[in-house]
Amino acid sequence: MDEARFIGLALANEVNREILKRLPSLGLADVWLVSGSLFQTVWNAQTGRPSAYGIKDYDIFYFDADTNWEAEDAAIRRCTEVFADLRAEIELRNQARVHIWYEEKFGTSYPPLHSSCEGIDRFLAPACMVGISPDGRVYAPHGFSDIESMIIRPNRAPNFSVERYAEKAARWQEKWPELTVIAP
C-alpha cells in the first residue's frame, strides 16, 4: 500500500474527513489526527465493513510547550465545541504534557516528547503509528505494510507495556478476527 491509497482509504470515513477539515479552526500547533481512526478505517475497507466499524475514538495530537493543565483543558473545550455534531468520541491531547501524567495512569515511565510525531512513534504497534495533518501530510515511520497485511507486532518504545499491548490486541482481534497478532 502506498501513501495515496492509505489516504484514500482513511478518508473514506466521514468523521476523519470532517476532523481534518475543521482542525485548523482550533488554532493548535503541530496538530495531527492519529492512529486508530486511520488504520482501523483502512482495515474496514479491506474487510468490507462500514468505515467507522469498531472505532472507539478519534485521537488528535498537538504540541504546545505550555504544559499547564488549564491550557490543555481550554483546547479540549474548544475541540468539544468544534466537533459536537459529529457524534464521535474525540480525544485531544497535548503531547508536551504526556510525560506529566502517563506514569501515574499507566504505571510506566514516559520520557518527555518534543513533537506530536514523537508521540506517534510511541504507539504500541507499528500499524498504529500513523498520522495525517490538516494540510495533508502523512507521518508513517514504519510505512503501511503492517496495516495492509493486518499485522499487529510490538513496538519496543520506551513506554511499551506487554499488558497494554495484549489488551489492545485482544480488543482489535475481537473486532477484526482477520488480524495476525505477534506476541511480544
C-alpha positions in Angstrom: 0.0 0.0 0.0 1.3 3.4 -0.9 0.6 6.7 0.8 -2.0 7.8 -1.7 -4.0 4.6 -1.2 -3.7 4.9 2.6 -5.0 8.4 2.5 -7.9 7.5 0.2 -9.0 4.6 2.4 -8.6 6.5 5.7 -10.6 9.4 4.3 -13.5 7.1 3.3 -14.5 7.6 7.0 -16.6 10.8 7.0 -15.6 11.6 10.6 -11.9 11.5 9.7 -12.6 13.9 6.8 -14.6 16.3 9.0 -12.0 16.3 11.7 -9.2 17.1 9.3 -11.3 19.8 7.7 -12.1 21.5 11.0 -8.8 21.1 12.8 -7.3 24.4 11.7 -10.1 26.2 13.4 -8.7 25.1 16.7 -5.5 27.1 16.2 -3.3 24.3 17.5 0.4 23.8 16.6 1.7 20.5 15.3 -1.8 19.0 15.1 -2.5 15.5 13.7 -5.3 13.0 13.5 -3.6 9.8 14.6 -3.7 6.1 14.9 -6.9 4.0 15.4 -9.4 6.0 13.4 -7.0 5.9 10.5 -5.7 2.3 10.4 -9.0 0.8 11.6 -10.8 2.6 8.7 -8.3 1.0 6.3 -9.0 -2.4 7.9 -12.7 -1.8 7.5 -12.2 -1.0 3.8 -10.1 -4.1 3.3 -12.6 -6.4 5.1 -15.8 -4.9 3.7 -17.1 -3.4 7.0 -18.6 0.1 7.4 -15.9 2.7 7.6 -16.5 3.6 11.3 -16.9 0.0 12.5 -15.0 -0.8 15.7 -13.5 2.7 16.1 -13.6 3.5 19.8 -12.4 7.1 19.5 -10.7 9.6 17.3 -7.3 10.7 18.7 -5.9 14.2 17.9 -2.3 15.1 18.9 -0.9 18.6 19.1 2.2 20.0 20.7 2.2 23.1 22.8 5.1 23.9 25.1 2.6 25.4 27.6 2.2 22.3 29.8 -0.3 23.9 32.2 -3.4 21.8 32.5 -5.6 24.9 32.1 -4.2 25.5 28.6 -4.9 21.9 27.5 -8.3 22.0 29.1 -9.2 25.1 27.2 -8.1 23.4 23.9 -10.2 20.3 24.9 -13.3 22.5 25.4 -12.8 24.2 22.0 -12.4 20.8 20.5 -15.6 19.6 22.1 -17.5 22.6 20.6 -16.0 22.3 17.1 -16.8 18.6 16.8 -20.0 18.4 18.9 -22.2 17.5 15.9 -20.1 14.5 14.8 -21.4 12.1 17.5 -18.0 10.6 17.9 -15.7 10.3 20.9 -12.8 12.7 20.1 -9.7 12.7 22.4 -7.4 15.7 22.2 -4.0 15.5 23.9 -1.1 17.9 24.2 2.0 15.7 23.6 4.1 18.2 25.6 2.2 17.1 28.7 2.0 13.3 28.4 5.1 12.7 30.5 3.4 14.6 33.4 0.5 12.1 33.8 1.4 8.9 31.9 3.2 7.0 34.6 0.5 7.6 37.2 -2.2 6.4 34.8 -0.4 3.5 33.1 2.4 2.6 35.6 5.2 3.0 33.0 7.6 5.9 32.7 7.3 8.2 29.7 10.2 10.4 28.6 9.2 13.9 27.5 8.3 14.5 23.9 9.4 17.3 21.6 6.7 16.9 18.9 3.5 15.2 18.0 5.3 12.9 15.7 7.4 11.6 18.6 4.1 10.7 20.3 3.1 8.7 17.3 6.5 6.9 17.5 5.5 5.7 20.9 2.3 3.8 19.9 2.3 0.1 20.9 2.5 -1.3 17.4 3.9 -0.1 14.0 0.4 -0.4 12.5 -0.8 2.2 14.9 2.0 4.6 14.1 0.2 6.9 11.5 -1.0 10.4 11.4 -2.5 12.8 8.9 -2.2 16.6 9.4 -4.9 19.0 8.2 -2.6 20.1 5.3 -2.5 16.5 4.1 0.9 15.5 5.3 1.2 11.9 6.4 3.5 10.6 9.1 4.1 6.8 9.0 7.6 6.0 10.2 7.1 2.3 9.5 5.1 2.7 6.4 1.8 0.9 5.7 2.7 -2.8 5.2 1.5 -3.9 8.7 -1.8 -2.0 8.2 -2.3 -3.6 4.7 -1.3 -7.0 6.0 -3.4 -6.6 9.1 -0.4 -7.5 11.4 0.0 -6.2 14.9 3.5 -6.5 16.2 5.1 -4.9 19.3 6.8 -1.5 19.1 9.5 -1.5 21.7 9.2 2.2 22.5 10.3 3.4 26.0 6.7 3.2 27.3 6.0 -0.3 25.9 3.8 -2.4 28.1 3.1 -6.1 27.5 -0.2 -5.8 29.4 -1.5 -2.8 27.4 -0.3 -4.4 24.1 -2.2 -7.6 25.0 -5.3 -5.7 26.0 -5.4 -3.6 22.8 -4.5 -6.5 20.5 -7.3 -8.7 22.0 -9.9 -5.9 21.5 -8.8 -5.4 17.9 -8.8 -9.1 17.2 -12.3 -9.4 18.6 -13.4 -6.7 16.1 -11.2 -7.8 13.2 -10.6 -11.6 13.5 -8.5 -11.4 10.3 -5.7 -9.8 12.3 -2.4 -11.6 12.9 -1.1 -10.6 16.4 2.6 -11.2 17.1 3.3 -12.0 20.7 5.6 -9.5 22.5 
